[in-house]
Amino acid sequence: MWIKILSSFFIILFISGLAYWLLVTTEGVFLGRHMVVWLYDITAHKYDGIKEFDPEWEQFFIAQPIMHNLRHIPAPLILDVATGTGRVPLTLLNEPRFHGRVVGVDASTKMLALAKKKLRPFRHRAPLIQQTADNLPFPDNSFDGSTCLESLEFFPSETAALREMVRVLKPGGLLMVTRRRGFEGKAFLTRYHDVTAFETLLTNLGLEGVNTQPWQESYDQVFGWKEVRSG
């Protein structure tokens, strides 16, 4: 009797833990792209409330690094991959000293709908496109900068997505992405990269000057520049 009760308890506990890991901790990534997009679609209306982005913090840690590294370009063209509800475009376009444009790409219809509302005052400078990160609809060497924040670990292949982001960068263009770290990063098992492995990956994809900086409790901020090849 007690053995059956305990067995049932541990089975339920295991299934509950597995479901939490699959759907919450790793946000459906091990269940495929459609599951990830669906989870973001059904939670889009809660996303900004959950994240509680601080505008001043966003300006300092997102807008300022981009503007500083691209200060030699009067009106840079930026690509934001997995733009979500428009975090990066809104942060940059709310900065009076930023005179460029930001193209936002995301696979979630509902997230893009919210981004469109938030970016309405800047609609001519912030086009939004529904597209996956591993097949970007842009020619080679199109953008001065490319960003992807808190999203790489949820792509079917972060290498494929990064390769695309590098492809569409102009030579000398800036890549700014994040790397999940700590316990939360290791929860992604074989998809986890330590600092050295991640920097090596970016270097092998054609970036130089790759460097990693602490950013948030669970993320590092990683910068790199597309190689400028002579000849």
BATOR-793188 format. One record per atom (N, C-alpha, C): residue number from 1; residue in three letters; atom name; z, y, x. Coordinates in steps of 0.05 Angstrom, whole numbers, m for minus. Last residue first. Example, Ala and Ser with C-alpha at 12.3 -4.5 7.8 and 13.67 -1.06 7.14 Angstrom:
- num_residu_atome_pz_py_px
- 2_SER_N_142_m45_257
- 2_SER_CA_143_m21_273
- 2_SER_C_157_1_258
- 1_ALA_N_156_m114_264
- 1_ALA_CA_156_m90_246
- 1_ALA_C_156_m66_264
***
This chain:
- num_residu_atome_pz_py_px
- 231_GLY_N_m995_859_827
- 231_GLY_CA_m1021_846_827
- 231_GLY_C_m1029_839_799
- 230_SER_N_m925_846_816
- 230_SER_CA_m947_861_828
- 230_SER_C_m973_845_827
- 229_ARG_N_m885_843_760
- 229_ARG_CA_m900_828_780
- 229_ARG_C_m923_845_790
- 228_VAL_N_m823_854_740
- 228_VAL_CA_m848_870_743
- 228_VAL_C_m863_856_766
- 227_GLU_N_m784_816_695
- 227_GLU_CA_m796_820_721
- 227_GLU_C_m821_837_720
- 226_LYS_N_m741_846_649
- 226_LYS_CA_m764_829_653
- 226_LYS_C_m777_836_680
- 225_TRP_N_m671_845_659
- 225_TRP_CA_m696_861_658
- 225_TRP_C_m719_843_664
- 224_GLY_N_m609_835_624
- 224_GLY_CA_m629_827_643
- 224_GLY_C_m654_844_639
- 223_PHE_N_m541_824_603
- 223_PHE_CA_m564_841_607
- 223_PHE_C_m583_829_627
- 222_VAL_N_m494_802_556
- 222_VAL_CA_m511_795_579
- 222_VAL_C_m536_812_579
- 221_GLN_N_m428_798_537
- 221_GLN_CA_m453_813_534
- 221_GLN_C_m469_809_559
- 220_ASP_N_m391_744_508
- 220_ASP_CA_m399_760_531
- 220_ASP_C_m424_776_524
- 219_TYR_N_m344_730_455
- 219_TYR_CA_m371_735_465
- 219_TYR_C_m372_750_491
- 218_SER_N_m295_728_432
- 218_SER_CA_m310_703_433
- 218_SER_C_m338_706_445
- 217_GLU_N_m275_780_439
- 217_GLU_CA_m257_757_443
- 217_GLU_C_m273_731_447
- 216_GLN_N_m329_815_471
- 216_GLN_CA_m310_811_450
- 216_GLN_C_m294_786_456
- 215_TRP_N_m344_822_529
- 215_TRP_CA_m351_840_506
- 215_TRP_C_m331_838_484
- 214_PRO_N_m354_818_599
- 214_PRO_CA_m337_812_576
- 214_PRO_C_m343_832_553
- 213_GLN_N_m421_811_623
- 213_GLN_CA_m397_827_621
- 213_GLN_C_m380_818_597
- 212_THR_N_m470_789_669
- 212_THR_CA_m453_783_646
- 212_THR_C_m428_800_646
- 211_ASN_N_m538_801_689
- 211_ASN_CA_m509_803_693
- 211_ASN_C_m494_800_667
- 210_VAL_N_m599_796_723
- 210_VAL_CA_m583_786_701
- 210_VAL_C_m553_789_707
- 209_GLY_N_m641_814_755
- 209_GLY_CA_m617_831_752
- 209_GLY_C_m599_822_730
- 208_GLU_N_m696_789_715
- 208_GLU_CA_m682_795_740
- 208_GLU_C_m658_813_735
- 207_LEU_N_m730_737_678
- 207_LEU_CA_m713_762_680
- 207_LEU_C_m702_765_708
- 206_GLY_N_m757_690_669
- 206_GLY_CA_m772_713_678
- 206_GLY_C_m757_739_679
- 205_LEU_N_m731_645_657
- 205_LEU_CA_m749_654_637
- 205_LEU_C_m764_680_645
- 204_ASN_N_m696_639_699
- 204_ASN_CA_m719_621_698
- 204_ASN_C_m739_629_677
- 203_THR_N_m658_676_682
- 203_THR_CA_m673_681_707
- 203_THR_C_m699_664_707
- 202_LEU_N_m636_651_638
- 202_LEU_CA_m650_676_635
- 202_LEU_C_m668_682_659
- 201_LEU_N_m613_605_663
- 201_LEU_CA_m633_602_642
- 201_LEU_C_m650_628_639
- 200_THR_N_m575_630_696
- 200_THR_CA_m597_615_708
- 200_THR_C_m620_612_688
- 199_GLU_N_m541_650_657
- 199_GLU_CA_m555_669_674
- 199_GLU_C_m579_655_688
- 198_PHE_N_m523_600_637
- 198_PHE_CA_m537_619_620
- 198_PHE_C_m553_639_636
- 197_ALA_N_m497_577_681
- 197_ALA_CA_m520_563_668
- 197_ALA_C_m536_583_651
- 196_THR_N_m456_615_691
- 196_THR_CA_m476_609_711
- 196_THR_C_m501_596_699
- 195_VAL_N_m426_614_643
- 195_VAL_CA_m439_639_652
- 195_VAL_C_m462_633_672
- 194_ASP_N_m443_554_605
- 194_ASP_CA_m424_572_619
- 194_ASP_C_m440_595_630
- 193_HIS_N_m467_540_540
- 193_HIS_CA_m474_546_568
- 193_HIS_C_m452_562_581
- 192_TYR_N_m472_492_488
- 192_TYR_CA_m455_512_502
- 192_TYR_C_m466_515_531
- 191_ARG_N_m496_451_464
- 191_ARG_CA_m510_477_462
- 191_ARG_C_m495_499_477
- 190_THR_N_m462_408_466
- 190_THR_CA_m484_409_485
- 190_THR_C_m500_435_485
- 189_LEU_N_m413_444_432
- 189_LEU_CA_m418_420_448
- 189_LEU_C_m441_423_468
- 188_PHE_N_m394_485_404
- 188_PHE_CA_m422_479_400
- 188_PHE_C_m432_456_418
- 187_ALA_N_m344_494_422
- 187_ALA_CA_m346_478_397
- 187_ALA_C_m375_472_391
- 186_LYS_N_m348_528_463
- 186_LYS_CA_m349_500_470
- 186_LYS_C_m350_482_445
- 185_GLY_N_m342_577_436
- 185_GLY_CA_m367_570_448
- 185_GLY_C_m370_540_453
- 184_GLU_N_m289_574_420
- 184_GLU_CA_m309_575_400
- 184_GLU_C_m337_568_411
- 183_PHE_N_m262_575_470
- 183_PHE_CA_m260_551_453
- 183_PHE_C_m283_551_432
- 182_GLY_N_m309_614_510
- 182_GLY_CA_m283_604_502
- 182_GLY_C_m284_579_485
- 181_ARG_N_m369_645_481
- 181_ARG_CA_m352_634_503
- 181_ARG_C_m326_624_492
- 180_ARG_N_m436_661_469
- 180_ARG_CA_m411_652_458
- 180_ARG_C_m395_639_480
- 179_ARG_N_m469_717_493
- 179_ARG_CA_m464_688_498
- 179_ARG_C_m437_681_487
- 178_THR_N_m519_764_472
- 178_THR_CA_m492_755_475
- 178_THR_C_m490_725_479
- 177_VAL_N_m567_809_503
- 177_VAL_CA_m559_788_485
- 177_VAL_C_m530_782_488
- 176_MET_N_m618_850_520
- 176_MET_CA_m589_851_516
- 176_MET_C_m582_830_495
- 175_LEU_N_m669_865_564
- 175_LEU_CA_m659_845_545
- 175_LEU_C_m629_848_544
- 174_LEU_N_m715_917_578
- 174_LEU_CA_m687_908_577
- 174_LEU_C_m683_886_556
- 173_GLY_N_m775_915_619
- 173_GLY_CA_m761_919_594
- 173_GLY_C_m733_906_595
- 172_GLY_N_m806_904_662
- 172_GLY_CA_m784_923_666
- 172_GLY_C_m768_928_642
- 171_PRO_N_m861_892_620
- 171_PRO_CA_m849_889_647
- 171_PRO_C_m829_911_653
- 170_LYS_N_m840_889_551
- 170_LYS_CA_m857_900_572
- 170_LYS_C_m845_894_599
- 169_LEU_N_m827_830_513
- 169_LEU_CA_m817_853_529
- 169_LEU_C_m839_863_548
- 168_VAL_N_m847_784_492
- 168_VAL_CA_m855_809_479
- 168_VAL_C_m844_834_493
- 167_ARG_N_m823_745_526
- 167_ARG_CA_m852_748_524
- 167_ARG_C_m860_775_513
- 166_VAL_N_m769_748_514
- 166_VAL_CA_m779_757_541
- 166_VAL_C_m809_762_539
- 165_MET_N_m769_727_463
- 165_MET_CA_m759_754_467
- 165_MET_C_m768_765_494
- 164_GLU_N_m789_676_474
- 164_GLU_CA_m804_694_457
- 164_GLU_C_m795_723_461
- 163_ARG_N_m746_655_504
- 163_ARG_CA_m773_656_516
- 163_ARG_C_m791_676_500
- 162_LEU_N_m706_656_466
- 162_LEU_CA_m704_674_489
- 162_LEU_C_m732_677_502
- 161_ALA_N_m724_616_432
- 161_ALA_CA_m721_643_422
- 161_ALA_C_m720_663_445
- 160_ALA_N_m723_571_466
- 160_ALA_CA_m749_580_453
- 160_ALA_C_m747_608_443
- 159_THR_N_m668_570_476
- 159_THR_CA_m687_574_498
- 159_THR_C_m714_583_487
- 158_GLU_N_m645_559_428
- 158_GLU_CA_m641_586_439
- 158_GLU_C_m660_591_462
- 157_SER_N_m668_526_376
- 157_SER_CA_m671_526_405
- 157_SER_C_m668_554_416
- 156_PRO_N_m647_539_326
- 156_PRO_CA_m653_511_332
- 156_PRO_C_m656_507_363
- 155_PHE_N_m593_586_331
- 155_PHE_CA_m621_580_330
- 155_PHE_C_m626_551_336
- 154_PHE_N_m540_599_339
- 154_PHE_CA_m547_588_313
- 154_PHE_C_m577_582_310
- 153_GLU_N_m533_623_387
- 153_GLU_CA_m522_596_384
- 153_GLU_C_m530_583_357
- 152_LEU_N_m553_675_380
- 152_LEU_CA_m568_655_395
- 152_LEU_C_m559_626_390
- 151_SER_N_m519_712_355
- 151_SER_CA_m537_695_339
- 151_SER_C_m550_673_354
- 150_GLU_N_m495_759_375
- 150_GLU_CA_m479_739_360
- 150_GLU_C_m496_720_344
- 149_LEU_N_m554_796_380
- 149_LEU_CA_m525_796_382
- 149_LEU_C_m512_775_364
- 148_CYS_N_m606_814_415
- 148_CYS_CA_m599_792_397
- 148_CYS_C_m569_788_400
- 147_THR_N_m660_858_434
- 147_THR_CA_m631_851_431
- 147_THR_C_m628_828_412
- 146_SER_N_m703_889_479
- 146_SER_CA_m700_868_459
- 146_SER_C_m671_860_458
- 145_GLY_N_m746_945_496
- 145_GLY_CA_m720_931_496
- 145_GLY_C_m719_910_474
- 144_ASP_N_m798_958_493
- 144_ASP_CA_m783_968_516
- 144_ASP_C_m756_954_518
- 143_PHE_N_m850_912_473
- 143_PHE_CA_m825_927_469
- 143_PHE_C_m812_935_495
- 142_SER_N_m897_883_487
- 142_SER_CA_m897_903_466
- 142_SER_C_m873_922_465
- 141_ASN_N_m915_837_517
- 141_ASN_CA_m910_863_530
- 141_ASN_C_m910_887_509
- 140_ASP_N_m956_802_470
- 140_ASP_CA_m942_803_495
- 140_ASP_C_m937_832_503
- 139_PRO_N_m952_819_400
- 139_PRO_CA_m966_813_425
- 139_PRO_C_m947_813_449
- 138_PHE_N_m912_786_349
- 138_PHE_CA_m919_810_365
- 138_PHE_C_m934_802_390
- 137_PRO_N_m880_751_315
- 137_PRO_CA_m908_760_309
- 137_PRO_C_m917_785_323
- 136_LEU_N_m845_698_345
- 136_LEU_CA_m846_726_339
- 136_LEU_C_m875_736_336
- 135_ASN_N_m819_646_339
- 135_ASN_CA_m847_651_335
- 135_ASN_C_m851_680_327
- 134_ASP_N_m765_640_342
- 134_ASP_CA_m781_624_361
- 134_ASP_C_m811_628_357
- 133_ALA_N_m740_668_302
- 133_ALA_CA_m739_679_329
- 133_ALA_C_m757_664_348
- 132_THR_N_m775_677_239
- 132_THR_CA_m757_662_257
- 132_THR_C_m760_672_286
- 131_GLN_N_m777_733_194
- 131_GLN_CA_m790_715_213
- 131_GLN_C_m769_701_230
- 130_GLN_N_m787_789_159
- 130_GLN_CA_m775_763_156
- 130_GLN_C_m790_743_174
- 129_ILE_N_m776_854_185
- 129_ILE_CA_m795_831_182
- 129_ILE_C_m780_805_179
- 128_LEU_N_m773_924_179
- 128_LEU_CA_m759_898_178
- 128_LEU_C_m779_876_171
- 127_PRO_N_m775_986_214
- 127_PRO_CA_m788_965_198
- 127_PRO_C_m773_939_200
- 126_ALA_N_m750_1041_224
- 126_ALA_CA_m737_1015_225
- 126_ALA_C_m751_994_207
- 125_ARG_N_m771_1090_215
- 125_ARG_CA_m765_1083_243
- 125_ARG_C_m752_1056_246
- 124_HIS_N_m776_1096_162
- 124_HIS_CA_m800_1100_178
- 124_HIS_C_m796_1093_207
- 123_ARG_N_m723_1090_143
- 123_ARG_CA_m743_1070_138
- 123_ARG_C_m768_1072_154
- 122_PHE_N_m674_1115_147
- 122_PHE_CA_m690_1113_172
- 122_PHE_C_m714_1094_168
- 121_PRO_N_m650_1113_98
- 121_PRO_CA_m654_1139_109
- 121_PRO_C_m672_1139_134
- 120_ARG_N_m648_1055_92
- 120_ARG_CA_m667_1071_76
- 120_ARG_C_m671_1099_88
- 119_LEU_N_m614_1019_115
- 119_LEU_CA_m632_1033_133
- 119_LEU_C_m652_1051_118
- 118_LYS_N_m588_994_73
- 118_LYS_CA_m572_1010_93
- 118_LYS_C_m590_1028_110
- 117_LYS_N_m630_967_48
- 117_LYS_CA_m615_988_34
- 117_LYS_C_m600_1006_54
- 116_LYS_N_m646_932_89
- 116_LYS_CA_m665_951_78
- 116_LYS_C_m651_974_64
- 115_ALA_N_m601_900_95
- 115_ALA_CA_m609_917_117
- 115_ALA_C_m628_939_107
- 114_LEU_N_m603_872_46
- 114_LEU_CA_m581_890_51
- 114_LEU_C_m588_910_74
- 113_ALA_N_m650_843_56
- 113_ALA_CA_m648_861_32
- 113_ALA_C_m626_881_36
- 112_LEU_N_m636_812_100
- 112_LEU_CA_m655_834_103
- 112_LEU_C_m655_853_80
- 111_MET_N_m600_777_75
- 111_MET_CA_m591_794_96
- 111_MET_C_m610_818_100
- 110_LYS_N_m636_750_41
- 110_LYS_CA_m613_766_30
- 110_LYS_C_m602_785_51
- 109_THR_N_m671_724_75
- 109_THR_CA_m681_743_55
- 109_THR_C_m659_762_46
- 108_SER_N_m666_708_142
- 108_SER_CA_m652_709_117
- 108_SER_C_m662_731_98
- 107_ALA_N_m689_714_191
- 107_ALA_CA_m700_693_174
- 107_ALA_C_m688_694_146
- 106_ASP_N_m708_778_220
- 106_ASP_CA_m688_759_211
- 106_ASP_C_m701_738_193
- 105_VAL_N_m717_836_259
- 105_VAL_CA_m728_810_251
- 105_VAL_C_m705_791_242
- 104_GLY_N_m731_905_264
- 104_GLY_CA_m711_884_258
- 104_GLY_C_m725_859_248
- 103_VAL_N_m748_953_309
- 103_VAL_CA_m759_933_292
- 103_VAL_C_m739_910_288
- 102_VAL_N_m735_1019_318
- 102_VAL_CA_m723_993_321
- 102_VAL_C_m735_974_300
- 101_ARG_N_m754_1076_358
- 101_ARG_CA_m756_1060_334
- 101_ARG_C_m744_1032_340
- 100_GLY_N_m723_1135_388
- 100_GLY_CA_m742_1113_386
- 100_GLY_C_m743_1100_359
- 99_HIS_N_m686_1172_401
- 99_HIS_CA_m710_1182_388
- 99_HIS_C_m731_1160_384
- 98_PHE_N_m619_1183_405
- 98_PHE_CA_m639_1162_405
- 98_PHE_C_m663_1171_388
- 97_ARG_N_m583_1223_397
- 97_ARG_CA_m599_1224_422
- 97_ARG_C_m619_1202_424
- 96_PRO_N_m556_1211_349
- 96_PRO_CA_m576_1234_350
- 96_PRO_C_m593_1234_375
- 95_GLU_N_m548_1149_324
- 95_GLU_CA_m543_1164_348
- 95_GLU_C_m564_1186_351
- 94_ASN_N_m566_1120_282
- 94_ASN_CA_m545_1140_276
- 94_ASN_C_m537_1156_301
- 93_LEU_N_m599_1085_307
- 93_LEU_CA_m612_1107_292
- 93_LEU_C_m591_1127_283
- 92_LEU_N_m563_1047_329
- 92_LEU_CA_m581_1064_346
- 92_LEU_C_m591_1088_331
- 91_THR_N_m539_1026_283
- 91_THR_CA_m523_1037_305
- 91_THR_C_m539_1056_322
- 90_LEU_N_m582_1006_255
- 90_LEU_CA_m566_1027_243
- 90_LEU_C_m549_1041_265
- 89_PRO_N_m602_965_289
- 89_PRO_CA_m618_989_282
- 89_PRO_C_m601_1012_272
- 88_VAL_N_m555_931_292
- 88_VAL_CA_m565_945_315
- 88_VAL_C_m583_969_308
- 87_ARG_N_m547_916_235
- 87_ARG_CA_m526_926_253
- 87_ARG_C_m537_943_276
- 86_GLY_N_m574_895_191
- 86_GLY_CA_m584_919_205
- 86_GLY_C_m564_932_224
- 85_THR_N_m556_847_173
- 85_THR_CA_m555_870_154
- 85_THR_C_m562_896_168
- 84_GLY_N_m598_813_218
- 84_GLY_CA_m577_811_197
- 84_GLY_C_m579_834_177
- 83_THR_N_m630_808_262
- 83_THR_CA_m618_835_256
- 83_THR_C_m598_834_234
- 82_ALA_N_m653_771_297
- 82_ALA_CA_m630_764_280
- 82_ALA_C_m615_789_272
- 81_VAL_N_m672_819_345
- 81_VAL_CA_m676_792_334
- 81_VAL_C_m650_783_320
- 80_ASP_N_m699_879_350
- 80_ASP_CA_m673_867_346
- 80_ASP_C_m677_841_331
- 79_LEU_N_m735_916_396
- 79_LEU_CA_m736_893_378
- 79_LEU_C_m708_882_375
- 78_ILE_N_m752_984_405
- 78_ILE_CA_m733_963_408
- 78_ILE_C_m738_941_388
- 77_LEU_N_m784_1032_441
- 77_LEU_CA_m788_1014_419
- 77_LEU_C_m771_990_424
- 76_PRO_N_m760_1098_461
- 76_PRO_CA_m764_1069_465
- 76_PRO_C_m768_1054_439
- 75_ALA_N_m776_1155_478
- 75_ALA_CA_m774_1143_451
- 75_ALA_C_m779_1113_453
- 74_PRO_N_m771_1165_535
- 74_PRO_CA_m763_1185_514
- 74_PRO_C_m759_1173_486
- 73_ILE_N_m742_1127_584
- 73_ILE_CA_m763_1126_563
- 73_ILE_C_m755_1144_540
- 72_HIS_N_m699_1129_617
- 72_HIS_CA_m724_1139_628
- 72_HIS_C_m747_1138_608
- 71_ARG_N_m659_1102_591
- 71_ARG_CA_m659_1132_591
- 71_ARG_C_m684_1144_602
- 70_LEU_N_m646_1050_583
- 70_LEU_CA_m674_1059_576
- 70_LEU_C_m676_1089_576
- 69_ASN_N_m593_1046_595
- 69_ASN_CA_m612_1030_611
- 69_ASN_C_m641_1037_605
- 68_HIS_N_m571_1081_557
- 68_HIS_CA_m568_1086_585
- 68_HIS_C_m589_1071_602
- 67_MET_N_m584_1057_508
- 67_MET_CA_m595_1083_515
- 67_MET_C_m593_1089_544
- 66_ILE_N_m555_1009_513
- 66_ILE_CA_m584_1009_509
- 66_ILE_C_m596_1035_518
- 65_PRO_N_m502_1028_519
- 65_PRO_CA_m514_1012_540
- 65_PRO_C_m545_1011_537
- 64_GLN_N_m496_1058_468
- 64_GLN_CA_m495_1071_494
- 64_GLN_C_m507_1054_517
- 63_ALA_N_m501_1019_425
- 63_ALA_CA_m520_1041_429
- 63_ALA_C_m520_1052_457
- 62_ILE_N_m457_982_439
- 62_ILE_CA_m484_974_433
- 62_ILE_C_m504_997_439
- 61_PHE_N_m408_1005_452
- 61_PHE_CA_m415_979_464
- 61_PHE_C_m443_969_457
- 60_PHE_N_m406_1055_424
- 60_PHE_CA_m399_1053_453
- 60_PHE_C_m409_1028_466
- 59_GLN_N_m422_1044_372
- 59_GLN_CA_m436_1064_388
- 59_GLN_C_m431_1060_418
- 58_GLU_N_m383_1006_358
- 58_GLU_CA_m411_999_358
- 58_GLU_C_m428_1018_375
- 57_TRP_N_m337_1038_357
- 57_TRP_CA_m339_1015_376
- 57_TRP_C_m368_1007_380
- 56_GLU_N_m350_1071_315
- 56_GLU_CA_m346_1082_342
- 56_GLU_C_m348_1061_363
- 55_PRO_N_m355_1034_271
- 55_PRO_CA_m378_1051_280
- 55_PRO_C_m374_1062_308
- 54_ASP_N_m335_968_270
- 54_ASP_CA_m324_995_274
- 54_ASP_C_m347_1013_285
- 53_PHE_N_m345_917_222
- 53_PHE_CA_m355_932_246
- 53_PHE_C_m343_960_246
- 52_GLU_N_m326_871_192
- 52_GLU_CA_m311_896_195
- 52_GLU_C_m319_912_220
- 51_LYS_N_m342_819_178
- 51_LYS_CA_m344_828_206
- 51_LYS_C_m328_854_211
- 50_ILE_N_m332_816_123
- 50_ILE_CA_m320_797_141
- 50_ILE_C_m320_807_170
- 49_GLY_N_m364_858_105
- 49_GLY_CA_m335_858_100
- 49_GLY_C_m320_839_118
- 48_ASP_N_m415_841_119
- 48_ASP_CA_m404_865_132
- 48_ASP_C_m373_867_128
- 47_TYR_N_m418_793_85
- 47_TYR_CA_m420_793_114
- 47_TYR_C_m407_817_127
- 46_LYS_N_m420_786_32
- 46_LYS_CA_m394_788_43
- 46_LYS_C_m394_794_73
- 45_HIS_N_m473_781_19
- 45_HIS_CA_m459_803_6
- 45_HIS_C_m430_806_17
- 44_ALA_N_m487_734_47
- 44_ALA_CA_m497_760_56
- 44_ALA_C_m480_783_45
- 43_THR_N_m478_682_34
- 43_THR_CA_m454_698_43
- 43_THR_C_m462_726_51
- 42_ILE_N_m526_659_22
- 42_ILE_CA_m505_659_1
- 42_ILE_C_m480_675_9
- 41_ASP_N_m555_668_69
- 41_ASP_CA_m564_679_44
- 41_ASP_C_m541_681_24
- 40_TYR_N_m527_638_107
- 40_TYR_CA_m528_667_109
- 40_TYR_C_m537_681_84
- 39_LEU_N_m538_587_87
- 39_LEU_CA_m510_596_89
- 39_LEU_C_m509_627_91
- 38_TRP_N_m594_586_92
- 38_TRP_CA_m582_585_66
- 38_TRP_C_m553_595_66
- 37_VAL_N_m599_587_148
- 37_VAL_CA_m610_609_132
- 37_VAL_C_m597_609_105
- 36_VAL_N_m575_537_160
- 36_VAL_CA_m564_562_171
- 36_VAL_C_m573_586_154
- 35_MET_N_m608_502_132
- 35_MET_CA_m580_503_125
- 35_MET_C_m568_530_135
- 34_HIS_N_m656_508_160
- 34_HIS_CA_m655_516_131
- 34_HIS_C_m626_518_122
- 33_ARG_N_m645_488_212
- 33_ARG_CA_m650_517_207
- 33_ARG_C_m646_525_178
- 32_GLY_N_m592_438_215
- 32_GLY_CA_m620_448_214
- 32_GLY_C_m622_477_206
- 31_LEU_N_m542_421_224
- 31_LEU_CA_m555_411_200
- 31_LEU_C_m583_422_196
- 30_PHE_N_m522_448_266
- 30_PHE_CA_m528_419_270
- 30_PHE_C_m540_406_246
- 29_VAL_N_m513_498_243
- 29_VAL_CA_m534_495_263
- 29_VAL_C_m541_466_268
- 28_GLY_N_m473_512_206
- 28_GLY_CA_m496_496_197
- 28_GLY_C_m517_490_218
- 27_GLU_N_m432_540_234
- 27_GLU_CA_m449_554_213
- 27_GLU_C_m475_539_207
- 26_THR_N_m393_521_266
- 26_THR_CA_m420_523_277
- 26_THR_C_m441_532_257
- 25_THR_N_m349_531_230
- 25_THR_CA_m347_536_259
- 25_THR_C_m375_540_271
- 24_VAL_N_m372_517_178
- 24_VAL_CA_m358_542_184
- 24_VAL_C_m359_549_214
- 23_LEU_N_m400_468_176
- 23_LEU_CA_m408_490_158
- 23_LEU_C_m396_517_165
- 22_LEU_N_m380_433_216
- 22_LEU_CA_m409_435_210
- 22_LEU_C_m417_460_196
- 21_TRP_N_m325_440_213
- 21_TRP_CA_m339_444_238
- 21_TRP_C_m369_449_233
- 20_TYR_N_m316_426_159
- 20_TYR_CA_m309_453_169
- 20_TYR_C_m324_459_194
- 19_ALA_N_m332_372_160
- 19_ALA_CA_m346_392_143
- 19_ALA_C_m340_420_152
- 18_LEU_N_m294_351_195
- 18_LEU_CA_m322_350_202
- 18_LEU_C_m338_370_186
- 17_GLY_N_m247_359_165
- 17_GLY_CA_m250_372_191
- 17_GLY_C_m279_373_200
- 16_SER_N_m258_327_121
- 16_SER_CA_m254_355_117
- 16_SER_C_m258_370_143
- 15_ILE_N_m262_276_145
- 15_ILE_CA_m285_287_131
- 15_ILE_C_m283_317_128
- 14_PHE_N_m209_272_165
- 14_PHE_CA_m232_272_183
- 14_PHE_C_m257_284_170
- 13_LEU_N_m180_273_117
- 13_LEU_CA_m175_293_138
- 13_LEU_C_m198_295_157
- 12_ILE_N_m199_227_93
- 12_ILE_CA_m203_253_80
- 12_ILE_C_m200_275_100
- 11_ILE_N_m180_190_130
- 11_ILE_CA_m209_191_124
- 11_ILE_C_m215_218_112
- 10_PHE_N_m125_197_127
- 10_PHE_CA_m139_204_152
- 10_PHE_C_m169_205_148
- 9_PHE_N_m117_181_73
- 9_PHE_CA_m109_208_82
- 9_PHE_C_m125_215_107
- 8_SER_N_m133_127_74
- 8_SER_CA_m147_147_57
- 8_SER_C_m142_175_66
- 7_SER_N_m93_108_109
- 7_SER_CA_m121_106_116
- 7_SER_C_m138_126_100
- 6_LEU_N_m47_117_79
- 6_LEU_CA_m51_131_105
- 6_LEU_C_m80_130_113
- 5_ILE_N_m58_83_35
- 5_ILE_CA_m53_112_31
- 5_ILE_C_m58_127_56
- 4_LYS_N_m62_33_61
- 4_LYS_CA_m85_44_46
- 4_LYS_C_m82_74_42
- 3_ILE_N_m10_29_80
- 3_ILE_CA_m32_29_99
- 3_ILE_C_m57_41_86
- 2_TRP_N_21_27_35
- 2_TRP_CA_23_51_52
- 2_TRP_C_0_53_72
- 1_MET_N_0_m24_16
- 1_MET_CA_0_0_0
- 1_MET_C_0_25_17
***
